[in-house]
Amino acid sequence: MLKWKEMGIKNRLIFIFIIIQILVLGLSFYYVSNKHRELYLEKERMNLEHYSNLILNEIKDNFGTELSLLTEKTEQWSQDTGTRITIIDRTGNVLADSDYNIEDMDNHINREEIAAAIRTTESADSIRYSSTIDEDMLYLAQVIIIDGELIGVIRTARSLEFINSILLEDIKNYLLFFAILSLFIFFLVWQLTSNIVKPLEKITEASEKIAQGDLSQRISIRKYNSEIEKLARMFNHMAAKLEGKISEISQEKNRIEAILKSMVDGVIATDSEGEVSLINPAAQKIFNIAEQDIKGKDLISSLFNHRLDMYLQRALKEKESISREIIYHNPDKKIIQATFIPLLGEKRDINGGVIVLTDITELRKLETVRNDFVANVSHELRTPLTSILGYLDTLIESDIEDQQTREKFLSIIKEETNRLSLLITDLLNLSKIESQSFELSPGDFVKTLQKVYNLLEKNAQLKDIEVNMEVEENPPQVYMVKEQIEQVLINLIDNAIKYSPAGEEINIRVEKKADKLYFSIADNGIGIPQEDQARIFERFYRVDKARSRSLGGTGIGLSIVRNIIKQHGSEIKVESEEGKGSIFTFYLNIVKE
């Protein structure tokens, strides 16, 4: 099926000319054919009426004769006129027929032409299909009036086959003429449209190539008519200007895109309708959203954050920049410093808005960590210092003669001093680990583990704790810093012993999986509540502060462990259930042969 919108202008013109031609010639053909048919039919009516009048004069004298004589007369009249003649009485009964036996014919009172003639007492005609002779027939009926009384109807009829054959011949001649005329007109239209459309097609083709990015297209100017030549010149001028402008815009666009992509801060631009027209990679990362999921859509419906839209609308309304700190969840919590800037036109009308976003989540975390660290260090240092100063003041200001009491006070002072020294040592170690990078070298992990076990075996025996070690045969060497791994193992095994009740057991397992050597230590101690498991590796964080201090912990051990394991390209994980113990796991990379 032809689609008008997809047709070219040349095809449209040809199509229009063809439709007009078909309509004009078709209507002409219809008009002429009808006129010819009416002419022939009128001529036939006049003939039938003439024959009817001639027969009517004779039939008045013979109407009262016998039917057989009337039938003979009817046949004779039919031969003389070449028509079918039927005599019908006023009740519709057939009295005589030139072609058929009247006994086989039904009542004709309801025939259209007969009913009309009886009703009007004037001649009446009709055209209808005759099932008897299987042809279209023209019937004409005239009433028979004798002495002012309607006696019957004489009906003459003639086949239309001759008229139809003449009309068919006319149609054939007309169609032949129509075909020749159509070809001639089509040739003229084709030539005319080609001369008009050909240069336009070249301009269209060049325009399509320019639209596809080929800006070098130009129209060769030939001897076209003045309007098309002027159009071609203006097209070439426009194409040259367009090429220059697009080149300039492309360079500027590439420069802006490079700047936006390299920016650490996120940028979102919206149009005057509030739909997002631009979002850079930094903003996509902040909101955890792809460009296709937000570009061209409403800001609030894309980010589900009404505050962004609210502050942007306020900035657009006041036509001034606004800065706000916003908390966003998707899925993690992020703290964003957002600046809302209205884009104003020359008449200070609103063309859109820009949102500049700075992710300050880590900065706020660092501030919190720094504040917590200062507070914790101050607290941890103040506690032993307070005890030391208190007991020293007591010894200095009081005259304590009891040797046992003096020794007890001095023992407490020494214990707190050792605790203070251990705390400072752990802080220095942690600072060293965090500030330096260490070169990993191949080492025997199991040998290091055995050394730490031998060092802490006595502590386990004092609490009647059994330490079970399950080590894979011939374990491979791993990349590590021996002293740091020793410190990790000491912290983990010592914690397991400290927090396990007397008489329990600790299970240590070393196994190889793919290119890694996994270490795990499981105890049956007090366990760690679910809400505390994410924070136990923070500095000075303790699940049970009173118990940790009584067991001699500084609150930095697990933080040191995490940083050392991180330096080794691994991570430490904990699985624990309160009251049922804990399992700490980490891995080291196996040395490649």
C-alpha positions in Angstrom: 0.0 0.0 0.0 1.3 3.5 -0.9 2.1 5.7 2.1 1.7 9.3 1.2 4.2 10.5 3.8 6.9 8.2 2.5 6.5 9.2 -1.2 8.8 11.6 -2.8 7.6 14.9 -4.3 8.1 13.5 -7.8 5.9 10.5 -7.1 3.4 12.7 -5.4 3.0 14.9 -8.4 2.8 11.9 -10.8 0.3 10.3 -8.4 -1.8 13.5 -8.3 -1.8 13.8 -12.1 -2.8 10.2 -12.5 -5.7 10.5 -10.0 -6.9 13.7 -11.7 -6.6 12.0 -15.1 -8.5 9.0 -13.9 -11.2 11.1 -12.3 -11.7 13.4 -15.4 -11.6 10.6 -18.0 -13.7 8.3 -15.7 -16.4 10.9 -15.1 -16.4 11.8 -18.8 -16.7 8.1 -19.7 -19.5 7.6 -17.2 -21.3 10.7 -18.5 -21.0 9.8 -22.2 -21.9 6.1 -21.6 -25.0 7.1 -19.7 -26.0 9.6 -22.4 -25.5 7.0 -25.1 -27.5 4.5 -23.2 -30.3 7.0 -22.5 -30.3 8.0 -26.2 -30.6 4.4 -27.4 -33.3 3.6 -24.8 -35.3 6.7 -25.7 -35.1 5.7 -29.3 -36.4 2.2 -28.5 -39.2 3.6 -26.4 -40.3 5.8 -29.3 -40.2 2.7 -31.6 -42.2 0.6 -29.2 -44.7 3.4 -28.6 -45.1 3.9 -32.4 -45.7 0.1 -32.8 -48.1 0.1 -30.0 -50.2 2.9 -31.5 -50.3 1.1 -34.9 -51.3 -2.2 -33.3 -53.8 -0.4 -31.0 -55.8 0.9 -34.0 -56.1 -2.6 -35.4 -56.7 -4.3 -32.1 -59.8 -2.3 -31.3 -61.6 -4.0 -34.2 -60.3 -7.5 -33.3 -60.3 -7.4 -29.5 -63.6 -9.2 -29.3 -62.5 -12.0 -31.7 -61.6 -15.5 -30.5 -58.4 -16.1 -28.7 -56.9 -18.2 -31.4 -57.5 -15.5 -34.0 -56.2 -12.8 -31.6 -53.0 -14.9 -31.1 -52.5 -15.2 -34.8 -52.9 -11.4 -35.2 -50.4 -10.9 -32.4 -47.8 -13.2 -34.0 -48.3 -11.4 -37.3 -47.8 -8.0 -35.7 -44.7 -9.3 -33.9 -43.2 -10.5 -37.2 -43.9 -7.1 -38.9 -42.4 -5.0 -36.0 -39.7 -7.3 -34.7 -41.0 -7.0 -31.2 -42.7 -9.2 -28.7 -46.4 -8.4 -28.2 -48.6 -9.4 -25.3 -52.3 -8.7 -25.0 -53.6 -8.6 -21.4 -57.1 -7.9 -20.1 -57.8 -5.4 -17.4 -57.6 -8.1 -14.6 -54.0 -9.1 -15.7 -54.8 -12.3 -17.5 -52.8 -12.9 -20.7 -55.1 -13.1 -23.7 -52.4 -13.5 -26.4 -48.6 -13.5 -26.7 -46.5 -13.5 -29.8 -43.7 -15.7 -28.3 -45.2 -18.0 -25.6 -48.1 -20.1 -24.8 -50.6 -18.1 -22.7 -51.5 -21.2 -20.7 -47.9 -21.2 -19.3 -48.0 -17.6 -18.3 -49.1 -16.2 -15.0 -51.2 -13.2 -14.2 -49.5 -9.9 -15.2 -51.5 -7.4 -13.1 -48.5 -6.8 -10.8 -46.0 -6.2 -13.6 -44.5 -2.7 -13.1 -45.3 -1.3 -16.5 -48.8 -2.8 -16.7 -49.8 -1.7 -13.2 -48.6 1.9 -14.0 -50.4 2.0 -17.4 -53.7 0.8 -15.8 -53.3 3.3 -12.9 -52.5 6.3 -15.1 -54.2 5.2 -18.4 -51.1 6.4 -20.2 -48.2 4.5 -21.7 -45.7 3.2 -19.1 -42.3 1.4 -19.5 -39.8 -0.5 -17.4 -36.5 -2.3 -17.8 -36.0 -5.6 -16.1 -34.4 -9.0 -16.4 -36.5 -11.6 -18.1 -35.9 -15.0 -16.6 -37.9 -16.5 -19.5 -35.4 -15.5 -22.3 -32.5 -14.8 -19.9 -32.0 -11.2 -21.1 -32.6 -7.6 -20.1 -35.8 -6.4 -21.7 -37.5 -3.0 -22.3 -41.2 -3.2 -21.8 -43.8 -0.6 -22.8 -47.5 -0.9 -22.0 -50.5 1.1 -23.3 -54.1 0.7 -22.2 -56.8 -0.4 -24.6 -59.8 1.9 -24.2 -63.0 1.2 -26.3 -66.0 3.5 -26.0 -64.4 5.1 -23.0 -64.0 1.9 -21.1 -60.6 0.3 -20.2 -60.6 -3.1 -21.8 -57.0 -4.3 -21.4 -53.4 -3.5 -22.0 -51.1 -4.1 -25.0 -47.5 -4.6 -24.1 -44.6 -4.4 -26.5 -41.1 -5.5 -25.5 -37.7 -5.7 -27.2 -34.4 -7.2 -25.9 -31.6 -4.8 -24.9 -28.9 -7.1 -26.2 -28.4 -5.0 -29.2 -28.1 -1.8 -27.2 -25.7 -3.5 -24.8 -23.5 -4.7 -27.6 -23.3 -1.2 -29.1 -22.5 0.2 -25.7 -19.8 -2.5 -25.1 -18.2 -1.6 -28.4 -18.2 2.1 -27.4 -16.6 1.2 -24.1 -13.8 -0.7 -25.8 -13.1 2.2 -28.1 -13.2 4.6 -25.3 -10.8 2.5 -23.2 -8.4 2.3 -26.0 -8.5 6.0 -26.4 -8.2 6.4 -22.6 -5.0 4.1 -22.6 -3.3 6.0 -25.4 -4.2 9.4 -23.9 -3.0 8.2 -20.4 0.4 7.1 -21.8 0.8 10.4 -23.5 -0.2 12.4 -20.4 2.0 10.2 -18.2 5.0 10.9 -20.5 4.4 14.6 -20.3 3.9 14.6 -16.5 7.1 12.5 -16.1 9.2 14.9 -18.2 7.7 17.9 -16.3 8.2 16.5 -12.9 11.7 15.3 -13.7 12.7 18.8 -14.7 11.3 20.3 -11.5 12.1 17.5 -9.0 15.6 16.4 -10.2 17.5 19.4 -8.7 15.3 19.2 -5.6 16.3 15.5 -5.2 19.9 16.5 -5.4 19.4 19.1 -2.7 17.5 16.5 -0.6 20.2 13.9 -1.0 22.9 16.4 0.0 20.8 17.5 3.0 20.4 13.8 4.2 24.2 13.3 4.0 24.8 16.6 5.9 22.3 15.3 8.5 24.3 12.1 8.8 27.5 14.1 9.5 29.0 14.6 6.0 29.3 18.4 6.1 31.4 18.6 2.9 28.3 18.2 0.6 27.7 20.9 -2.0 25.3 21.3 -4.9 26.8 21.7 -8.4 25.0 24.7 -9.9 23.9 24.1 -13.5 21.5 25.9 -15.8 18.5 25.4 -13.7 15.7 27.9 -13.6 16.4 31.0 -11.6 14.5 29.9 -8.5 16.2 26.5 -8.2 19.6 28.0 -9.0 19.2 30.6 -6.3 18.1 27.8 -3.9 21.2 25.8 -4.7 23.5 28.8 -4.1 21.9 29.5 -0.8 22.1 25.8 0.2 25.8 25.8 -0.5 26.3 29.0 1.5 24.3 27.5 4.4 26.2 24.2 4.3 29.5 26.1 4.5 28.3 28.2 7.4 26.9 25.2 9.1 30.1 23.2 8.7 32.1 26.0 10.3 29.6 26.5 13.2 29.3 22.7 13.9 33.1 22.4 13.9 33.3 25.2 16.4 30.5 23.8 18.5 32.0 20.3 18.4 35.3 21.6 19.7 33.6 23.5 22.5 31.4 20.5 23.3 34.4 18.1 23.4 36.2 20.6 25.7 33.2 20.9 28.1 32.6 17.1 28.1 36.3 16.5 28.9 36.1 19.0 31.8 32.8 17.5 33.1 34.1 13.9 32.9 37.3 14.8 34.7 35.6 16.7 37.4 35.6 15.1 40.9 32.4 17.0 41.7 29.1 15.9 40.2 27.1 18.1 37.9 23.5 17.9 36.9 21.8 20.3 34.5 18.1 20.7 34.0 16.0 22.6 31.4 13.2 25.1 32.1 10.7 22.2 32.5 12.8 20.5 35.2 13.9 17.6 33.1 17.6 16.5 33.3 19.5 17.4 30.2 23.1 16.6 31.4 24.7 14.5 34.1 28.4 13.8 34.4 30.0 10.5 35.6 30.8 11.9 39.1 27.1 12.6 39.7 26.1 9.2 38.3 28.4 7.6 40.8 27.1 9.7 43.7 23.5 8.7 43.0 24.3 5.2 41.7 22.3 5.8 38.5 23.0 5.4 34.8 22.7 8.3 32.4 19.9 6.7 30.4 17.9 6.2 33.5 17.8 10.0 34.3 18.5 12.0 31.2 15.3 13.5 29.7 13.3 12.7 32.9 12.0 14.7 35.8 14.6 15.2 38.5 12.5 14.2 41.5 11.0 11.1 39.8 14.5 9.9 38.8 16.3 10.4 42.1 13.4 10.1 44.5 14.8 13.0 46.5 12.4 15.9 47.0 15.0 18.1 48.7 17.1 18.4 45.5 14.0 19.5 43.6 12.8 21.8 46.4 16.1 23.6 46.7 16.5 23.9 42.9 13.0 25.4 42.6 13.9 27.8 45.4 17.1 28.9 43.6 15.2 29.3 40.3 12.4 31.3 42.1 14.9 33.6 43.9 17.3 33.6 40.9 20.2 33.2 43.3 22.6 30.3 44.1 21.8 28.2 47.2 24.2 25.8 49.0 22.9 23.0 51.2 24.1 19.8 52.8 21.9 16.8 51.8 21.8 13.2 53.1 21.1 10.7 50.4 20.5 6.9 50.7 20.9 4.7 47.6 21.6 2.2 49.1 24.4 3.5 51.3 24.2 6.8 53.2 26.0 9.7 51.5 26.5 13.2 52.7 26.5 15.7 49.8 27.3 19.4 49.6 25.0 20.6 46.9 25.1 24.1 45.2 22.0 25.0 43.2 22.6 27.6 40.4 19.9 29.1 38.2 20.6 29.6 34.5 19.3 33.0 33.5 18.8 34.4 30.0 19.6 37.9 28.8 16.3 39.2 30.2 16.9 37.2 33.5 14.3 34.6 32.4 14.8 31.1 33.6 16.5 28.7 31.0 17.2 25.9 33.5 19.3 25.1 36.5 22.6 23.5 37.4 23.3 21.4 40.6 27.0 21.0 41.6 27.5 18.1 44.0 30.4 17.3 46.3 30.5 14.0 48.1 31.7 14.8 51.6 30.8 11.5 53.1 34.4 10.4 53.6 35.3 13.8 54.9 32.6 13.6 57.5 33.7 10.1 58.4 37.3 11.3 58.8 36.2 14.1 61.0 34.2 11.7 63.1 37.1 9.2 63.3 39.5 12.0 64.2 37.2 13.3 66.9 36.6 9.8 68.2 40.3 9.0 68.1 41.3 12.2 70.0 38.6 11.5 72.6 39.5 7.8 72.9 43.2 8.5 73.1 42.6 11.2 75.7 40.4 8.8 77.7 42.7 5.8 77.4 45.8 7.9 78.4 44.0 9.7 81.2 42.8 6.5 82.9 46.3 5.0 83.8 47.8 8.5 84.3 45.0 9.3 86.8 45.7 6.0 88.7 49.5 6.7 88.7 49.1 10.3 89.9 46.6 9.2 92.6 48.8 6.6 94.1 51.9 8.8 93.8 50.1 11.6 95.6 49.0 9.2 98.3 52.6 7.9 98.7 54.1 11.4 98.8 51.5 13.1 101.0 50.8 10.3 103.4 53.2 8.8 105.8 52.6 5.1 105.0 54.8 3.0 107.2 53.2 -0.3 106.2 55.6 -1.9 103.8 52.9 -4.2 102.4 50.6 -1.2 101.5 53.5 0.7 100.0 54.5 -2.3 97.8 50.8 -2.7 96.8 50.6 1.0 95.7 53.9 0.7 93.8 52.7 -2.5 92.1 49.6 -0.7 90.9 51.7 2.2 89.7 53.9 -0.2 87.8 50.9 -2.1 86.3 49.4 1.2 85.0 52.7 2.4 83.7 53.1 -0.9 81.8 49.6 -0.5 80.4 50.4 3.1 79.4 53.6 1.9 77.7 51.7 -0.9 75.9 49.0 1.6 74.7 51.7 4.0 73.4 53.5 1.1 71.7 50.3 0.0 70.0 49.5 3.5 68.8 53.0 3.9 67.4 52.7 0.5 65.6 49.3 1.4 64.2 50.7 4.7 63.0 53.7 3.0 61.4 51.5 0.4 59.6 49.1 3.0 58.3 51.7 5.5 57.1 54.2 3.0 55.4 54.0 0.4 52.7 55.9 -2.8 53.2 57.5 -5.1 50.7 56.0 -8.6 50.9 58.4 -11.5 50.6 58.0 -15.3 50.6 57.7 -16.9 54.0 56.7 -20.0 55.9 53.3 -19.1 57.5 53.0 -22.4 59.5 56.4 -21.9 61.0 55.4 -18.4 62.1 52.1 -19.8 63.5 54.0 -22.5 65.5 56.3 -19.8 67.0 53.3 -17.8 68.1 51.6 -20.9 69.5 54.7 -21.8 71.5 54.7 -18.2 72.9 51.1 -18.3 74.0 50.8 -21.9 75.0 51.4 -21.1 78.7 48.5 -18.6 78.8 46.2 -21.3 77.4 47.4 -23.9 79.9 46.8 -21.5 82.8 43.1 -21.4 81.8 43.0 -25.1 81.0 42.2 -24.3 77.4 43.0 -26.8 74.7 44.3 -25.4 71.4 43.7 -27.7 68.4 45.6 -27.1 65.2 44.6 -28.5 61.9 47.3 -27.7 59.3 47.4 -29.0 55.7 50.4 -31.2 54.9 53.3 -29.5 53.1 51.7 -26.1 53.0 53.1 -23.7 50.4 54.9 -20.5 51.2 53.0 -17.2 51.1 53.8 -13.5 50.5 54.0 -11.8 53.9 55.9 -9.6 56.3 56.9 -12.1 59.0 56.9 -9.6 62.0 53.5 -8.2 61.0 51.9 -11.6 60.6 53.3 -12.6 64.0 51.6 -9.6 65.5 48.3 -10.6 63.8 48.5 -14.1 65.1 49.4 -13.0 68.6 46.4 -10.6 68.7 43.9 -13.2 67.4 45.1 -16.2 69.4 45.6 -14.1 72.6 42.1 -12.7 72.2 40.7 -16.1 71.8 42.3 -17.3 75.0 41.3 -14.2 76.9 37.6 -14.3 76.0 37.2 -18.1 76.2 36.0 -19.5 79.5 38.3 -21.9 81.4 38.2 -25.5 80.2 37.0 -24.7 76.6 39.0 -25.3 73.4 40.2 -23.2 70.5 40.4 -24.6 66.9 43.0 -23.3 64.5 42.8 -24.3 60.9 45.1 -23.7 57.9 44.1 -24.9 54.4 44.8 -24.1 50.8 42.1 -23.0 48.4 43.1 -22.2 44.8 45.9 -19.7 45.0 45.3 -18.7 48.6 46.2 -20.0 52.1 43.3 -19.5 54.5 43.7 -19.2 58.3 40.8 -19.4 60.7 40.6 -19.4 64.5 37.4 -20.4 66.3 36.6 -20.1 70.0 33.7 -20.9 72.3 33.9 -17.6 74.1 31.3 -14.9 74.9 30.8 -14.0 71.2 30.1 -10.7 69.6 26.6 -9.1 69.2 25.5 -8.7 65.6 25.3 -4.9 65.9 28.9 -4.7 67.1 30.5 -6.9 64.5 30.9 -4.1 61.9 32.8 -1.9 64.4 35.1 -4.2 66.3 38.0 -3.3 64.0 37.7 0.4 64.8 40.3 2.0 67.2 39.4 1.8 70.9 36.1 0.2 70.1 35.2 -2.4 72.8 32.1 -4.6 73.0 32.4 -4.9 76.8 34.6 -2.0 77.9 34.9 -3.0 81.6 35.8 -6.6 80.8 38.3 -5.6 78.1 40.1 -3.3 80.5 40.2 -6.0 83.2 41.7 -8.4 80.7 44.4 -5.9 79.7 43.2 -4.9 76.3 44.1 -1.5 74.7 41.3 -1.5 72.1 43.7 -1.1 69.2 44.7 -4.7 68.6 42.0 -5.6 66.1 42.5 -2.3 64.3 46.2 -3.2 63.9 45.2 -6.7 62.6 42.9 -5.2 60.0 45.5 -2.7 58.7 48.2 -5.4 58.5 45.9 -7.8 56.6 44.9 -5.0 54.3 48.6 -4.3 53.6 48.8 -8.0 52.5 46.1 -7.6 49.9 43.6 -9.5 51.9 40.7 -8.9 54.4 39.7 -10.2 57.7 36.2 -11.4 58.4 34.4 -12.3 61.6 31.5 -14.7 62.1 30.0 -14.7 65.6 27.0 -15.4 67.7 26.5 -14.0 71.1 27.2 -16.6 73.8 28.5 -19.2 71.2 31.9 -17.9 70.3 33.6 -16.3 67.3 35.5 -17.3 64.1 38.1 -14.9 62.6 39.3 -15.7 59.0 41.9 -14.2 56.6 43.9 -15.4 53.7 47.4 -14.8 52.3 48.4 -15.2 48.6 50.5 -18.2 47.8 53.9 -17.7 46.2 53.9 -18.6 42.5 56.5 -21.0 41.4 
